[in-house]
Amino acid sequence: MYDVIIVGAGPGGLTAGIYAGRAGMSALILERVFPGGQIARAHIVENYPGFPDGIEGVELGIRFKEHAERHGAVIESVEVTGYSLEGEVKKVFTSGQTYEARAVILAMGAAYKTLGLYSEKKFLGTGVSYCATCDGPFFRGKDVAVIGGGDTAIEDALYLANFVNRVYVVHRRDELRAQMALQKAAKQNERIEFVWDSEVESITGDAVVEGVRLRNRKTQEMRLINVSGVFVAIGTVPYTDDVKSQIKTDASGYIITDEGMRTNLPGVFAAGDIVAKPLRQVVTAAADGATAIYSAQAFLREKE
C-alpha cells in the first residue's frame, strides 16, 4: 500500500515524485516507455528555467528521474492496463500485478497527432516539430511551414512570425477552423502566407528539412515549398481512454481538474499534458505535479 501512485514519468509525474519524497510520502511511479515523457524527444530545451544555454531533452528527463529517485520515489517500467479509482483504496492494474495506494496522480500525458509520413519521422528533431513554442526560436530568419487550420496552428503561425522570415500555413480546406480573431490577425500579418486545399505528400531534405511537397486536393497539382522547418499542429490526443469511464474529461478527452489538480473523484489528481488547460510545457507540467502532491498530502491528512 503506497501513499500515492503516479502514473506517468513525464515532467509532471516526476516532479510529483520529487515533492512526494520531500513530504515523506511513499510514492510509486509507473511508466510504460521511458522517463521524461515527450520532453525526451526534444533535441534542445531552451525555455526551462535554470538552463540559459539550453539542455538536451533526454538529459533533462534523466535529471528529473534521478531527482525523484534521490528523494525516495520508486519507478517501475510497466504498462498500466486498467484502474479502479473509486473508494478509499485505489487500484492500478498491470499485466502482471495490481498496485494499491491511498491516492493516485494521473500524469500519462498526451500524444501529438501526426501526418503519418515516413519522412515526418525521419526529420523529427532535425526540422520537424510539434511544438512551436519549444522549437520556433531555432528557425530565426528562416522560412517554415505550419500544418493545420485550427486555433493551435494559427497561434503557432502568429508566434513564429515574430522571428522567422516567412510562415506558410498549409491547410487541407479552403477556410480555417480557428476563431475569427486569430484568423484576422494571421491574414493581416505580412509574414504569413496561406496554402489552401493542400496536403503534405512528403517532407524533403538530406540530413535536415529542406522543403515540403504538397498536393492540392482539388486540382491534384503538386508543389514544392522550400522551408527549413515543418511544424505539425493538427491536434493532440490525451492518454485517457482507460480512465474516461471514471474521471470527468472535456470534449477532447482531457481531464478536468480544479486549481488544486483534483479530479471529480476524491483522492485522484491529474498533472501535466493530460489536463485540460491552455498551455502545455515542461514548466507547467512540473507546476501541476507539485500542486497535485500538495493536494494529495492534504487529502491524506484529512483522512487520518
C-alpha positions as CSV (number, residue, x, y, z in Angstrom):
1,M,0.0,0.0,0.0
2,Y,1.6,3.2,-1.2
3,D,0.6,6.7,-0.1
4,V,0.4,7.7,-3.8
5,I,0.8,6.0,-7.2
6,I,1.8,8.3,-10.0
7,V,1.0,7.0,-13.5
8,G,3.4,8.5,-16.0
9,A,7.0,9.6,-15.7
10,G,7.0,12.9,-17.6
11,P,7.9,16.2,-16.0
12,G,4.5,16.3,-14.2
13,G,4.8,12.8,-12.8
14,L,8.5,13.0,-11.9
15,T,8.0,16.4,-10.2
16,A,5.2,14.9,-8.2
17,G,7.6,12.1,-7.2
18,I,10.1,14.7,-6.0
19,Y,7.6,16.5,-3.9
20,A,6.1,13.3,-2.6
21,G,9.5,12.2,-1.3
22,R,10.2,15.5,0.3
23,A,6.8,15.3,2.0
24,G,7.7,11.9,3.5
25,M,5.2,10.1,1.3
26,S,5.8,6.7,-0.2
27,A,5.5,7.1,-3.9
28,L,5.4,4.6,-6.8
29,I,5.8,5.9,-10.4
30,L,4.6,3.7,-13.2
31,E,5.9,4.4,-16.7
32,R,5.5,2.2,-19.8
33,V,8.2,3.7,-22.0
34,F,11.0,5.8,-20.6
35,P,11.2,8.6,-18.0
36,G,10.9,12.2,-19.4
37,G,7.8,11.8,-21.5
38,Q,7.5,14.0,-24.6
39,I,10.5,16.1,-23.5
40,A,12.8,13.2,-24.1
41,R,12.0,13.6,-27.9
42,A,13.1,17.3,-27.9
43,H,16.6,17.9,-29.2
44,I,17.3,21.0,-27.2
45,V,15.1,22.7,-24.5
46,E,15.8,26.4,-24.2
47,N,12.9,27.7,-22.2
48,Y,13.2,25.7,-19.0
49,P,14.4,27.9,-16.1
50,G,17.9,27.4,-14.9
51,F,19.4,26.3,-18.3
52,P,20.1,29.6,-20.2
53,D,22.3,27.7,-22.7
54,G,19.7,25.0,-23.2
55,I,19.7,21.3,-22.3
56,E,19.0,18.2,-24.3
57,G,15.6,16.8,-23.8
58,V,16.8,13.4,-22.9
59,E,19.3,14.8,-20.4
60,L,16.6,16.9,-18.7
61,G,14.3,13.8,-18.5
62,I,17.1,11.8,-16.9
63,R,17.8,14.6,-14.4
64,F,14.1,14.6,-13.4
65,K,14.2,10.9,-12.9
66,E,17.4,10.9,-10.8
67,H,16.0,13.8,-8.7
68,A,12.8,11.8,-8.0
69,E,14.7,8.7,-7.1
70,R,17.0,10.6,-4.8
71,H,14.0,11.6,-2.8
72,G,12.8,8.0,-2.5
73,A,10.4,7.6,-5.4
74,V,10.3,4.1,-6.8
75,I,10.0,3.9,-10.6
76,E,8.6,0.7,-12.3
77,S,8.7,0.1,-16.0
78,V,5.3,-1.4,-16.7
79,E,2.3,-0.8,-18.9
80,V,-0.9,0.0,-17.0
81,T,-3.9,-1.9,-18.2
82,G,-6.7,-0.6,-16.0
83,Y,-7.8,1.3,-13.0
84,S,-10.2,1.1,-10.0
85,L,-10.2,4.6,-8.6
86,E,-13.4,4.8,-6.5
87,G,-13.3,4.1,-2.8
88,E,-10.6,4.6,-0.2
89,V,-8.2,2.1,-1.8
90,K,-7.2,3.0,-5.3
91,K,-6.0,0.1,-7.6
92,V,-3.8,0.3,-10.7
93,F,-3.6,-2.8,-12.8
94,T,-0.8,-4.1,-15.0
95,S,-0.4,-7.3,-16.9
96,G,1.4,-8.9,-14.0
97,Q,0.4,-7.1,-10.8
98,T,-2.1,-5.0,-9.0
99,Y,-0.8,-1.9,-7.2
100,E,-2.7,-0.2,-4.4
101,A,-2.5,3.3,-2.9
102,R,-4.4,5.8,-0.9
103,A,-4.2,8.4,-3.7
104,V,-3.4,8.4,-7.4
105,I,-2.0,11.1,-9.7
106,L,-2.7,10.6,-13.4
107,A,0.1,12.0,-15.5
108,M,0.0,9.9,-18.6
109,G,0.4,12.9,-20.9
110,A,-0.8,13.3,-24.5
111,A,0.5,12.4,-27.9
112,Y,0.7,14.7,-30.9
113,K,-1.3,13.8,-33.9
114,T,1.0,13.0,-36.8
115,L,0.7,13.2,-40.5
116,G,1.7,9.5,-40.7
117,L,4.6,10.0,-43.1
118,Y,7.9,8.2,-43.1
119,S,9.7,11.5,-43.9
120,E,7.9,13.1,-40.9
121,K,9.6,10.5,-38.6
122,K,12.9,10.8,-40.4
123,F,13.2,14.5,-39.8
124,L,11.8,14.6,-36.2
125,G,14.2,16.8,-34.3
126,T,16.0,18.0,-37.4
127,G,13.3,20.2,-38.8
128,V,10.0,18.6,-37.9
129,S,8.4,19.7,-34.7
130,Y,5.1,19.6,-32.9
131,C,5.8,22.5,-30.6
132,A,6.4,26.0,-32.0
133,T,6.9,27.4,-28.5
134,C,9.6,24.9,-27.8
135,D,11.5,24.9,-31.1
136,G,10.5,28.0,-33.0
137,P,13.5,30.1,-32.0
138,F,15.8,27.7,-33.7
139,F,14.4,28.9,-37.1
140,R,15.0,32.6,-36.6
141,G,15.2,34.3,-40.0
142,K,14.2,31.2,-42.0
143,D,11.1,30.0,-43.9
144,V,8.9,27.5,-42.1
145,A,5.6,25.7,-42.7
146,V,2.8,25.2,-40.2
147,I,0.4,22.3,-41.0
148,G,-3.2,22.8,-39.8
149,G,-6.0,25.2,-39.6
150,G,-7.3,25.3,-36.1
151,D,-6.5,27.6,-33.1
152,T,-3.2,25.9,-32.3
153,A,-1.9,26.1,-35.9
154,I,-2.8,29.8,-36.3
155,E,-1.4,30.6,-32.8
156,D,1.8,28.9,-33.8
157,A,1.9,30.8,-37.1
158,L,1.5,34.1,-35.3
159,Y,4.1,33.2,-32.7
160,L,6.6,32.1,-35.4
161,A,6.0,35.2,-37.5
162,N,7.7,37.2,-34.7
163,F,11.2,36.0,-35.7
164,V,11.1,33.8,-38.9
165,N,11.3,35.1,-42.4
166,R,8.0,33.6,-43.7
167,V,5.4,31.2,-42.4
168,Y,3.4,29.0,-44.9
169,V,0.2,27.8,-43.3
170,V,-0.8,24.7,-45.1
171,H,-4.5,23.7,-44.7
172,R,-6.4,20.9,-46.3
173,R,-9.5,23.0,-46.7
174,D,-10.2,26.4,-48.2
175,E,-11.2,28.0,-44.8
176,L,-9.8,27.9,-41.3
177,R,-11.3,26.4,-38.2
178,A,-9.6,28.8,-35.9
179,Q,-11.5,31.5,-34.0
180,M,-12.1,34.7,-36.1
181,A,-9.9,36.9,-34.0
182,L,-6.9,34.6,-34.8
183,Q,-7.8,34.4,-38.4
184,K,-8.0,38.1,-38.8
185,A,-4.6,38.6,-37.1
186,A,-3.0,35.9,-39.3
187,K,-4.4,37.2,-42.5
188,Q,-3.2,40.7,-41.8
189,N,0.3,39.5,-41.0
190,E,2.7,40.1,-43.9
191,R,4.9,37.2,-43.0
192,I,2.1,34.6,-43.1
193,E,1.1,33.1,-46.4
194,F,-1.8,30.6,-46.7
195,V,-1.7,27.5,-48.9
196,W,-5.2,26.3,-49.3
197,D,-6.7,22.9,-50.1
198,S,-3.4,21.2,-49.7
199,E,-2.0,18.1,-48.0
200,V,1.6,17.2,-47.3
201,E,2.8,14.4,-49.6
202,S,6.4,14.3,-48.2
203,I,9.0,16.3,-46.4
204,T,12.2,16.6,-48.3
205,G,15.8,17.1,-47.5
206,D,19.0,15.2,-46.8
207,A,20.2,15.5,-43.2
208,V,17.8,18.2,-42.3
209,V,14.5,19.5,-43.7
210,E,14.8,21.5,-46.9
211,G,11.3,21.5,-48.2
212,V,7.7,20.2,-48.1
213,R,6.0,18.7,-51.1
214,L,2.3,19.4,-51.3
215,R,-0.7,18.1,-53.2
216,N,-3.7,20.3,-54.0
217,R,-6.8,18.2,-53.1
218,K,-8.9,19.9,-55.8
219,T,-6.6,20.0,-58.8
220,Q,-4.1,17.3,-57.8
221,E,-1.3,19.7,-58.7
222,M,2.0,19.1,-56.9
223,R,4.0,22.0,-55.3
224,L,7.3,22.1,-53.5
225,I,7.9,24.8,-51.0
226,N,11.4,25.4,-49.7
227,V,11.4,25.6,-45.9
228,S,13.8,24.8,-43.1
229,G,11.1,23.7,-40.6
230,V,7.8,22.0,-40.5
231,F,5.5,22.5,-37.5
232,V,2.7,19.9,-37.4
233,A,-0.3,21.4,-35.5
234,I,-3.2,19.1,-36.2
235,G,-4.0,18.4,-32.6
236,T,-3.1,16.2,-29.6
237,V,-4.7,13.1,-28.1
238,P,-4.6,12.6,-24.3
239,Y,-3.9,9.1,-22.9
240,T,-7.3,9.0,-21.1
241,D,-9.1,6.1,-22.8
242,D,-8.6,3.8,-19.7
243,V,-10.0,6.3,-17.2
244,K,-12.7,8.1,-19.1
245,S,-15.4,5.9,-17.6
246,Q,-14.4,7.0,-14.1
247,I,-12.8,10.5,-14.5
248,K,-14.6,13.6,-16.0
249,T,-13.0,14.9,-19.1
250,D,-13.7,17.6,-21.6
251,A,-15.0,17.1,-25.2
252,S,-11.4,16.4,-26.4
253,G,-10.7,13.8,-23.6
254,Y,-8.5,16.0,-21.4
255,I,-9.1,15.6,-17.6
256,I,-10.9,18.4,-15.9
257,T,-9.4,19.5,-12.6
258,D,-9.8,22.4,-10.2
259,E,-6.9,24.7,-9.2
260,G,-5.6,22.0,-6.8
261,M,-5.4,19.4,-9.7
262,R,-8.2,17.5,-8.1
263,T,-10.5,15.4,-10.3
264,N,-14.1,14.5,-9.7
265,L,-13.0,11.5,-7.6
266,P,-11.7,12.1,-4.1
267,G,-8.1,11.1,-3.8
268,V,-7.5,11.2,-7.6
269,F,-5.5,14.0,-9.1
270,A,-4.1,14.8,-12.5
271,A,-1.0,16.7,-13.8
272,G,0.8,17.6,-17.0
273,D,-0.3,17.4,-20.6
274,I,-3.3,15.2,-19.7
275,V,-5.0,18.1,-18.0
276,A,-7.5,20.5,-19.8
277,K,-5.5,23.8,-19.8
278,P,-4.3,26.5,-22.3
279,L,-0.5,25.8,-22.2
280,R,1.3,22.5,-22.2
281,Q,5.0,23.0,-21.5
282,V,7.6,21.4,-19.2
283,V,7.3,24.2,-16.7
284,T,3.5,24.0,-16.5
285,A,3.6,20.2,-16.1
286,A,6.1,20.5,-13.3
287,A,3.9,23.0,-11.6
288,D,0.9,20.7,-11.9
289,G,2.9,17.8,-10.3
290,A,3.9,19.9,-7.3
291,T,0.4,21.2,-6.9
292,A,-1.1,17.7,-7.2
293,I,1.1,16.4,-4.4
294,Y,0.3,19.3,-2.2
295,S,-3.4,18.5,-2.6
296,A,-2.8,14.8,-2.2
297,Q,-1.0,15.3,1.1
298,A,-3.8,17.5,2.3
299,F,-6.3,14.8,1.3
300,L,-4.4,12.0,3.2
301,R,-4.0,14.2,6.2
302,E,-7.8,14.8,6.3
303,K,-8.4,11.0,6.1
304,E,-6.1,10.4,9.0
